[in-house]
């Protein structure tokens, strides 16, 4: 049974219609078209699917959509502004966001 789950995504109130057990990652990518959050291991170990839930990092590949009802979610798209301190530090030090797909 599908339902509508409403939450704040990168400062915007959104609703996703999917089964409550659908992983947040799949709702972000397939329903809400936020492709920056990626599937890595699918078990929550690699961190490729990490989002910020009410100020805390969580893995979205194993977090059910129903768990984010009324919550605040921030994805990588939400901090892409070059003025954000994290992005500024990455640019200053010519660093990648993570080492998952970097050669070497």
N, CA, C and O atoms as CSV, one atom per row, in Angstrom:
chain,resi,resn,atom,element,x,y,z
A,1,UNK,N,N,0.835,-1.167,0.000
A,1,UNK,CA,C,0.000,0.000,0.000
A,1,UNK,C,C,0.890,1.244,0.000
A,1,UNK,O,O,1.777,1.377,0.843
A,2,UNK,N,N,0.655,2.138,-0.932
A,2,UNK,CA,C,1.419,3.376,-1.035
A,2,UNK,C,C,0.764,4.467,-0.211
A,2,UNK,O,O,-0.453,4.485,-0.024
A,3,UNK,N,N,1.590,5.369,0.273
A,3,UNK,CA,C,1.085,6.502,1.024
A,3,UNK,C,C,1.877,7.736,0.669
A,3,UNK,O,O,2.895,7.656,-0.019
A,4,UNK,N,N,1.413,8.868,1.134
A,4,UNK,CA,C,2.105,10.121,0.876
A,4,UNK,C,C,2.834,10.523,2.148
A,4,UNK,O,O,2.220,10.712,3.198
A,5,UNK,N,N,4.145,10.650,2.043
A,5,UNK,CA,C,4.988,11.052,3.163
A,5,UNK,C,C,5.463,12.476,2.887
A,5,UNK,O,O,6.000,12.758,1.816
A,6,UNK,N,N,5.265,13.369,3.852
A,6,UNK,CA,C,5.638,14.771,3.687
A,6,UNK,C,C,6.799,15.101,4.621
A,6,UNK,O,O,6.783,14.746,5.800
A,7,UNK,N,N,7.803,15.783,4.079
A,7,UNK,CA,C,8.968,16.187,4.855
A,7,UNK,C,C,9.616,17.392,4.180
A,7,UNK,O,O,9.242,17.766,3.068
A,8,UNK,N,N,10.578,17.987,4.850
A,8,UNK,CA,C,11.294,19.132,4.293
A,8,UNK,C,C,12.592,18.634,3.684
A,8,UNK,O,O,13.396,17.985,4.354
A,9,UNK,N,N,12.790,18.940,2.412
A,9,UNK,CA,C,13.981,18.510,1.681
A,9,UNK,C,C,14.743,19.749,1.228
A,9,UNK,O,O,14.266,20.516,0.391
A,10,UNK,N,N,15.918,19.930,1.785
A,10,UNK,CA,C,16.760,21.083,1.439
A,10,UNK,C,C,15.999,22.401,1.568
A,10,UNK,O,O,16.146,23.302,0.742
A,11,UNK,N,N,15.179,22.498,2.626
A,11,UNK,CA,C,14.457,23.727,2.905
A,11,UNK,C,C,13.107,23.873,2.235
A,11,UNK,O,O,12.426,24.880,2.431
A,12,UNK,N,N,12.704,22.878,1.442
A,12,UNK,CA,C,11.426,22.931,0.729
A,12,UNK,C,C,10.528,21.793,1.194
A,12,UNK,O,O,10.968,20.645,1.260
A,13,UNK,N,N,9.279,22.096,1.515
A,13,UNK,CA,C,8.323,21.066,1.906
A,13,UNK,C,C,7.966,20.232,0.683
A,13,UNK,O,O,7.529,20.773,-0.333
A,14,UNK,N,N,8.152,18.908,0.776
A,14,UNK,CA,C,7.864,18.004,-0.342
A,14,UNK,C,C,7.032,16.830,0.149
A,14,UNK,O,O,6.959,16.560,1.348
A,15,UNK,N,N,6.408,16.137,-0.794
A,15,UNK,CA,C,5.678,14.902,-0.506
A,15,UNK,C,C,6.130,13.849,-1.490
A,15,UNK,O,O,6.333,14.130,-2.671
A,16,UNK,N,N,6.284,12.638,-0.996
A,16,UNK,CA,C,6.660,11.515,-1.846
A,16,UNK,C,C,5.607,10.433,-1.684
A,16,UNK,O,O,5.271,10.045,-0.565
A,17,UNK,N,N,5.091,9.950,-2.795
A,17,UNK,CA,C,4.113,8.864,-2.768
A,17,UNK,C,C,4.833,7.563,-3.074
A,17,UNK,O,O,5.297,7.340,-4.192
A,18,UNK,N,N,4.917,6.716,-2.076
A,18,UNK,CA,C,5.580,5.418,-2.211
A,18,UNK,C,C,5.186,4.560,-1.021
A,18,UNK,O,O,4.557,5.036,-0.076
A,19,UNK,N,N,5.562,3.294,-1.079
A,19,UNK,CA,C,5.327,2.424,0.069
A,19,UNK,C,C,6.122,2.964,1.255
A,19,UNK,O,O,7.252,3.416,1.073
A,20,UNK,N,N,5.567,2.929,2.452
A,20,UNK,CA,C,6.276,3.438,3.629
A,20,UNK,C,C,7.607,2.733,3.884
A,20,UNK,O,O,8.496,3.300,4.519
A,21,UNK,N,N,7.747,1.501,3.393
A,21,UNK,CA,C,8.983,0.749,3.593
A,21,UNK,C,C,10.035,1.033,2.524
A,21,UNK,O,O,11.158,0.535,2.616
A,22,UNK,N,N,9.686,1.824,1.517
A,22,UNK,CA,C,10.649,2.186,0.477
A,22,UNK,C,C,11.819,2.919,1.118
A,22,UNK,O,O,11.605,3.842,1.905
A,23,UNK,N,N,13.062,2.527,0.796
A,23,UNK,CA,C,14.198,3.269,1.344
A,23,UNK,C,C,14.164,4.735,0.901
A,23,UNK,O,O,13.837,5.039,-0.246
A,24,UNK,N,N,14.502,5.621,1.812
A,24,UNK,CA,C,14.536,7.046,1.499
A,24,UNK,C,C,15.378,7.305,0.258
A,24,UNK,O,O,15.017,8.145,-0.565
A,25,UNK,N,N,16.484,6.605,0.112
A,25,UNK,CA,C,17.359,6.780,-1.050
A,25,UNK,C,C,16.592,6.658,-2.356
A,25,UNK,O,O,16.756,7.490,-3.248
A,26,UNK,N,N,15.760,5.637,-2.482
A,26,UNK,CA,C,15.027,5.411,-3.729
A,26,UNK,C,C,13.954,6.474,-3.944
A,26,UNK,O,O,13.687,6.867,-5.080
A,27,UNK,N,N,13.338,6.937,-2.862
A,27,UNK,CA,C,12.359,8.020,-2.993
A,27,UNK,C,C,13.051,9.299,-3.449
A,27,UNK,O,O,12.528,10.019,-4.300
A,28,UNK,N,N,14.222,9.585,-2.887
A,28,UNK,CA,C,14.966,10.779,-3.293
A,28,UNK,C,C,15.330,10.722,-4.770
A,28,UNK,O,O,15.109,11.685,-5.504
A,29,UNK,N,N,15.882,9.609,-5.204
A,29,UNK,CA,C,16.376,9.492,-6.576
A,29,UNK,C,C,15.262,9.301,-7.601
A,29,UNK,O,O,15.265,9.951,-8.647
A,30,UNK,N,N,14.318,8.423,-7.313
A,30,UNK,CA,C,13.328,8.029,-8.318
A,30,UNK,C,C,12.047,8.856,-8.296
A,30,UNK,O,O,11.442,9.088,-9.342
A,31,UNK,N,N,11.633,9.297,-7.127
A,31,UNK,CA,C,10.386,10.049,-7.012
A,31,UNK,C,C,10.627,11.557,-7.031
A,31,UNK,O,O,9.885,12.303,-7.669
A,32,UNK,N,N,11.672,11.999,-6.326
A,32,UNK,CA,C,11.924,13.434,-6.172
A,32,UNK,C,C,13.049,13.944,-7.075
A,32,UNK,O,O,13.351,15.138,-7.064
A,33,UNK,N,N,13.666,13.068,-7.845
A,33,UNK,CA,C,14.702,13.412,-8.834
A,33,UNK,C,C,15.911,14.117,-8.222
A,33,UNK,O,O,16.481,15.018,-8.838
A,34,UNK,N,N,16.297,13.717,-7.032
A,34,UNK,CA,C,17.527,14.206,-6.401
A,34,UNK,C,C,18.577,13.109,-6.563
A,34,UNK,O,O,18.616,12.162,-5.778
A,35,UNK,N,N,19.415,13.237,-7.569
A,35,UNK,CA,C,20.348,12.173,-7.948
A,35,UNK,C,C,21.705,12.257,-7.258
A,35,UNK,O,O,22.537,11.371,-7.453
A,36,UNK,N,N,21.953,13.288,-6.461
A,36,UNK,CA,C,23.250,13.438,-5.810
A,36,UNK,C,C,23.513,12.382,-4.752
A,36,UNK,O,O,24.666,12.009,-4.534
A,37,UNK,N,N,22.494,11.901,-4.104
A,37,UNK,CA,C,22.617,10.841,-3.106
A,37,UNK,C,C,22.682,9.524,-3.858
A,37,UNK,O,O,21.807,9.229,-4.672
A,38,UNK,N,N,23.707,8.733,-3.594
A,38,UNK,CA,C,23.982,7.553,-4.419
A,38,UNK,C,C,23.885,6.243,-3.645
A,38,UNK,O,O,24.036,6.197,-2.424
A,39,UNK,N,N,23.631,5.190,-4.400
A,39,UNK,CA,C,23.657,3.842,-3.841
A,39,UNK,C,C,25.071,3.312,-3.964
A,39,UNK,O,O,25.646,3.310,-5.053
A,40,UNK,N,N,25.630,2.866,-2.863
A,40,UNK,CA,C,26.954,2.254,-2.872
A,40,UNK,C,C,26.809,0.786,-2.529
A,40,UNK,O,O,26.580,-0.049,-3.405
A,41,UNK,N,N,26.944,0.478,-1.256
A,41,UNK,CA,C,26.891,-0.915,-0.813
A,41,UNK,C,C,25.460,-1.404,-0.592
A,41,UNK,O,O,25.209,-2.608,-0.638
A,42,UNK,N,N,24.528,-0.498,-0.354
A,42,UNK,CA,C,23.145,-0.886,-0.099
A,42,UNK,C,C,22.909,-1.426,1.299
A,42,UNK,O,O,21.823,-1.918,1.603
A,43,UNK,N,N,23.930,-1.335,2.158
A,43,UNK,CA,C,23.816,-1.847,3.524
A,43,UNK,C,C,24.107,-0.789,4.588
A,43,UNK,O,O,24.077,-1.082,5.783
A,44,UNK,N,N,24.388,0.438,4.154
A,44,UNK,CA,C,24.645,1.511,5.100
A,44,UNK,C,C,26.067,1.593,5.610
A,44,UNK,O,O,26.324,2.285,6.595
A,45,UNK,N,N,27.008,0.899,4.963
A,45,UNK,CA,C,28.392,0.893,5.437
A,45,UNK,C,C,29.289,1.891,4.719
A,45,UNK,O,O,30.185,2.461,5.340
A,46,UNK,N,N,29.074,2.114,3.435
A,46,UNK,CA,C,30.023,2.902,2.631
A,46,UNK,C,C,29.828,4.402,2.753
A,46,UNK,O,O,30.783,5.156,2.564
A,47,UNK,N,N,28.624,4.858,3.063
A,47,UNK,CA,C,28.369,6.281,3.227
A,47,UNK,C,C,27.958,7.022,1.971
A,47,UNK,O,O,27.673,8.218,2.040
A,48,UNK,N,N,27.918,6.360,0.826
A,48,UNK,CA,C,27.545,7.032,-0.423
A,48,UNK,C,C,26.120,7.573,-0.369
A,48,UNK,O,O,25.801,8.533,-1.071
A,49,UNK,N,N,25.282,6.989,0.431
A,49,UNK,CA,C,23.869,7.376,0.498
A,49,UNK,C,C,23.568,8.314,1.667
A,49,UNK,O,O,22.401,8.545,1.982
A,50,UNK,N,N,24.589,8.850,2.305
A,50,UNK,CA,C,24.398,9.662,3.504
A,50,UNK,C,C,23.641,10.959,3.224
A,50,UNK,O,O,23.933,11.673,2.264
A,51,UNK,N,N,22.675,11.241,4.073
A,51,UNK,CA,C,21.944,12.509,4.079
A,51,UNK,C,C,21.971,13.025,5.516
A,51,UNK,O,O,22.383,12.312,6.430
A,52,UNK,N,N,21.536,14.251,5.706
A,52,UNK,CA,C,21.460,14.813,7.055
A,52,UNK,C,C,19.989,14.854,7.453
A,52,UNK,O,O,19.178,15.518,6.808
A,53,UNK,N,N,19.658,14.140,8.518
A,53,UNK,CA,C,18.288,14.050,9.030
A,53,UNK,C,C,18.227,14.803,10.351
A,53,UNK,O,O,18.822,14.379,11.342
A,54,UNK,N,N,17.510,15.915,10.363
A,54,UNK,CA,C,17.389,16.745,11.569
A,54,UNK,C,C,18.752,17.013,12.223
A,54,UNK,O,O,18.885,16.966,13.446
A,55,UNK,N,N,19.756,17.294,11.391
A,55,UNK,CA,C,21.075,17.667,11.892
A,55,UNK,C,C,22.051,16.533,12.097
A,55,UNK,O,O,23.195,16.776,12.479
A,56,UNK,N,N,21.637,15.296,11.856
A,56,UNK,CA,C,22.516,14.154,12.070
A,56,UNK,C,C,22.679,13.349,10.785
A,56,UNK,O,O,21.701,13.139,10.068
A,57,UNK,N,N,23.901,12.891,10.477
A,57,UNK,CA,C,24.096,12.076,9.276
A,57,UNK,C,C,23.474,10.693,9.448
A,57,UNK,O,O,23.646,10.045,10.481
A,58,UNK,N,N,22.756,10.256,8.434
A,58,UNK,CA,C,22.151,8.921,8.423
A,58,UNK,C,C,22.314,8.331,7.030
A,58,UNK,O,O,22.457,9.061,6.048
A,59,UNK,N,N,22.291,7.018,6.953
A,59,UNK,CA,C,22.354,6.355,5.655
A,59,UNK,C,C,20.933,6.168,5.140
A,59,UNK,O,O,20.081,5.594,5.819
A,60,UNK,N,N,20.694,6.658,3.936
A,60,UNK,CA,C,19.336,6.641,3.387
A,60,UNK,C,C,18.982,5.346,2.682
A,60,UNK,O,O,17.818,5.138,2.339
A,61,UNK,N,N,19.957,4.461,2.453
A,61,UNK,CA,C,19.655,3.216,1.748
A,61,UNK,C,C,18.878,2.232,2.617
A,61,UNK,O,O,18.183,1.356,2.102
A,62,UNK,N,N,18.998,2.377,3.934
A,62,UNK,CA,C,18.284,1.457,4.823
A,62,UNK,C,C,17.348,2.186,5.790
A,62,UNK,O,O,16.952,1.634,6.817
A,63,UNK,N,N,17.000,3.426,5.451
A,63,UNK,CA,C,16.058,4.203,6.256
A,63,UNK,C,C,14.718,4.225,5.539
A,63,UNK,O,O,14.632,4.753,4.431
A,64,UNK,N,N,13.663,3.665,6.141
A,64,UNK,CA,C,12.364,3.658,5.460
A,64,UNK,C,C,11.798,5.067,5.318
A,64,UNK,O,O,11.954,5.911,6.199
A,65,UNK,N,N,11.150,5.292,4.210
A,65,UNK,CA,C,10.548,6.591,3.923
A,65,UNK,C,C,9.635,7.041,5.060
A,65,UNK,O,O,9.585,8.230,5.376
A,66,UNK,N,N,8.921,6.114,5.672
A,66,UNK,CA,C,7.993,6.465,6.756
A,66,UNK,C,C,8.701,7.116,7.944
A,66,UNK,O,O,8.065,7.832,8.717
A,67,UNK,N,N,9.999,6.882,8.103
A,67,UNK,CA,C,10.753,7.429,9.237
A,67,UNK,C,C,11.046,8.915,9.099
A,67,UNK,O,O,11.486,9.545,10.060
A,68,UNK,N,N,10.808,9.494,7.911
A,68,UNK,CA,C,11.141,10.906,7.713
A,68,UNK,C,C,9.913,11.811,7.689
A,68,UNK,O,O,10.037,13.004,7.412
A,69,UNK,N,N,8.746,11.275,7.970
A,69,UNK,CA,C,7.519,12.086,8.014
A,69,UNK,C,C,7.722,13.268,8.957
A,69,UNK,O,O,8.022,13.084,10.137
A,70,UNK,N,N,7.555,14.488,8.431
A,70,UNK,CA,C,7.671,15.692,9.240
A,70,UNK,C,C,9.088,16.109,9.600
A,70,UNK,O,O,9.282,17.071,10.343
A,71,UNK,N,N,10.072,15.400,9.085
A,71,UNK,CA,C,11.477,15.677,9.426
A,71,UNK,C,C,12.114,16.616,8.406
A,71,UNK,O,O,11.518,16.942,7.379
A,72,UNK,N,N,13.336,17.042,8.712
A,72,UNK,CA,C,14.136,17.869,7.813
A,72,UNK,C,C,15.276,17.034,7.248
A,72,UNK,O,O,16.060,16.450,7.996
A,73,UNK,N,N,15.360,16.982,5.928
A,73,UNK,CA,C,16.403,16.223,5.238
A,73,UNK,C,C,17.245,17.195,4.426
A,73,UNK,O,O,16.705,18.064,3.741
A,74,UNK,N,N,18.559,17.054,4.498
A,74,UNK,CA,C,19.469,17.816,3.639
A,74,UNK,C,C,20.298,16.818,2.845
A,74,UNK,O,O,20.860,15.876,3.404
A,75,UNK,N,N,20.367,17.032,1.543
A,75,UNK,CA,C,21.177,16.193,0.660
A,75,UNK,C,C,22.333,17.027,0.129
A,75,UNK,O,O,22.435,18.221,0.407
A,76,UNK,N,N,23.195,16.384,-0.634
A,76,UNK,CA,C,24.332,17.094,-1.216
A,76,UNK,C,C,23.867,18.265,-2.076
A,76,UNK,O,O,24.556,19.282,-2.155
A,77,UNK,N,N,22.710,18.137,-2.719
A,77,UNK,CA,C,22.183,19.251,-3.518
A,77,UNK,C,C,21.905,20.476,-2.653
A,77,UNK,O,O,21.955,21.606,-3.138
A,78,UNK,N,N,21.615,20.253,-1.391
A,78,UNK,CA,C,21.293,21.347,-0.492
A,78,UNK,C,C,22.499,22.151,-0.037
A,78,UNK,O,O,22.345,23.255,0.486
A,79,UNK,N,N,23.701,21.613,-0.228
A,79,UNK,CA,C,24.902,22.341,0.193
A,79,UNK,C,C,25.833,22.639,-0.978
A,79,UNK,O,O,27.015,22.917,-0.773
A,80,UNK,N,N,25.316,22.585,-2.195
A,80,UNK,CA,C,26.161,22.819,-3.368
A,80,UNK,C,C,26.585,24.270,-3.543
A,80,UNK,O,O,27.471,24.560,-4.346
A,81,UNK,N,N,25.976,25.167,-2.817
A,81,UNK,CA,C,26.349,26.575,-2.898
A,81,UNK,C,C,27.821,26.726,-2.508
A,81,UNK,O,O,28.229,26.268,-1.441
A,82,UNK,N,N,28.615,27.364,-3.368
A,82,UNK,CA,C,30.052,27.522,-3.114
A,82,UNK,C,C,30.325,28.319,-1.840
A,82,UNK,O,O,31.439,28.270,-1.317
A,83,UNK,N,N,29.337,29.052,-1.329
A,83,UNK,CA,C,29.506,29.805,-0.102
A,83,UNK,C,C,29.396,28.959,1.155
A,83,UNK,O,O,29.748,29.423,2.240
A,84,UNK,N,N,28.919,27.736,1.034
A,84,UNK,CA,C,28.807,26.855,2.191
A,84,UNK,C,C,30.216,26.507,2.673
A,84,UNK,O,O,31.075,26.199,1.846
A,85,UNK,N,N,30.483,26.545,3.982
A,85,UNK,CA,C,31.835,26.286,4.494
A,85,UNK,C,C,32.418,24.939,4.055
A,85,UNK,O,O,33.615,24.844,3.783
A,86,UNK,N,N,31.594,23.911,3.985
A,86,UNK,CA,C,32.097,22.603,3.572
A,86,UNK,C,C,32.551,22.634,2.119
A,86,UNK,O,O,33.638,22.153,1.799
A,87,UNK,N,N,31.734,23.193,1.246
A,87,UNK,CA,C,32.084,23.272,-0.170
A,87,UNK,C,C,33.301,24.169,-0.357
A,87,UNK,O,O,34.185,23.849,-1.153
A,88,UNK,N,N,33.360,25.276,0.358
A,88,UNK,CA,C,34.511,26.180,0.260
A,88,UNK,C,C,35.800,25.461,0.654
A,88,UNK,O,O,36.831,25.640,0.005
A,89,UNK,N,N,35.751,24.650,1.710
A,89,UNK,CA,C,36.938,23.904,2.138
A,89,UNK,C,C,37.356,22.879,1.085
A,89,UNK,O,O,38.546,22.721,0.812
A,90,UNK,N,N,36.398,22.191,0.499
A,90,UNK,CA,C,36.723,21.220,-0.547
A,90,UNK,C,C,37.380,21.913,-1.736
A,90,UNK,O,O,38.353,21.403,-2.291
A,91,UNK,N,N,36.856,23.066,-2.129
A,91,UNK,CA,C,37.428,23.810,-3.251
A,91,UNK,C,C,38.816,24.342,-2.922
A,91,UNK,O,O,39.722,24.264,-3.752
A,92,UNK,N,N,38.990,24.877,-1.728
A,92,UNK,CA,C,40.279,25.432,-1.313
A,92,UNK,C,C,41.376,24.378,-1.345
A,92,UNK,O,O,42.497,24.649,-1.777
A,93,UNK,N,N,41.049,23.182,-0.888
A,93,UNK,CA,C,42.048,22.118,-0.788
A,93,UNK,C,C,42.015,21.158,-1.970
A,93,UNK,O,O,42.677,20.120,-1.950
A,94,UNK,N,N,41.245,21.502,-3.000
A,94,UNK,CA,C,41.102,20.676,-4.197
A,94,UNK,C,C,40.809,19.217,-3.823
A,94,UNK,O,O,41.418,18.288,-4.353
A,95,UNK,N,N,39.877,19.048,-2.912
A,95,UNK,CA,C,39.528,17.724,-2.412
A,95,UNK,C,C,38.225,17.246,-3.033
A,95,UNK,O,O,37.360,18.048,-3.386
A,96,UNK,N,N,38.097,15.934,-3.161
A,96,UNK,CA,C,36.851,15.345,-3.629
A,96,UNK,C,C,35.876,15.214,-2.481
A,96,UNK,O,O,36.269,15.226,-1.314
A,97,UNK,N,N,34.602,15.090,-2.813
A,97,UNK,CA,C,33.583,14.941,-1.778
A,97,UNK,C,C,33.829,13.676,-0.967
A,97,UNK,O,O,33.648,13.662,0.251
A,98,UNK,N,N,34.236,12.631,-1.640
A,98,UNK,CA,C,34.596,11.385,-0.969
A,98,UNK,C,C,35.572,10.650,-1.876
A,98,UNK,O,O,35.828,11.101,-2.992
A,99,UNK,N,N,36.110,9.555,-1.433
A,99,UNK,CA,C,37.065,8.818,-2.244
A,99,UNK,C,C,36.472,7.622,-2.950
A,99,UNK,O,O,37.201,6.815,-3.528
A,100,UNK,N,N,35.160,7.497,-2.910
A,100,UNK,CA,C,34.510,6.300,-3.441
A,100,UNK,C,C,34.835,6.048,-4.907
A,100,UNK,O,O,35.104,4.909,-5.289
A,101,UNK,N,N,34.815,7.091,-5.734
A,101,UNK,CA,C,35.036,6.877,-7.165
A,101,UNK,C,C,36.302,7.564,-7.672
A,101,UNK,O,O,36.517,7.636,-8.882
A,102,UNK,N,N,37.141,8.069,-6.767
A,102,UNK,CA,C,38.373,8.728,-7.186
A,102,UNK,C,C,39.448,7.679,-7.473
A,102,UNK,O,O,39.607,6.740,-6.692
A,103,UNK,N,N,40.192,7.819,-8.580
A,103,UNK,CA,C,41.250,6.858,-8.881
A,103,UNK,C,C,42.439,7.043,-7.944
A,103,UNK,O,O,42.630,8.105,-7.351
A,104,UNK,N,N,43.229,5.981,-7.828
A,104,UNK,CA,C,44.478,6.105,-7.069
A,104,UNK,C,C,44.521,5.366,-5.854
A,104,UNK,O,O,45.526,5.403,-5.144
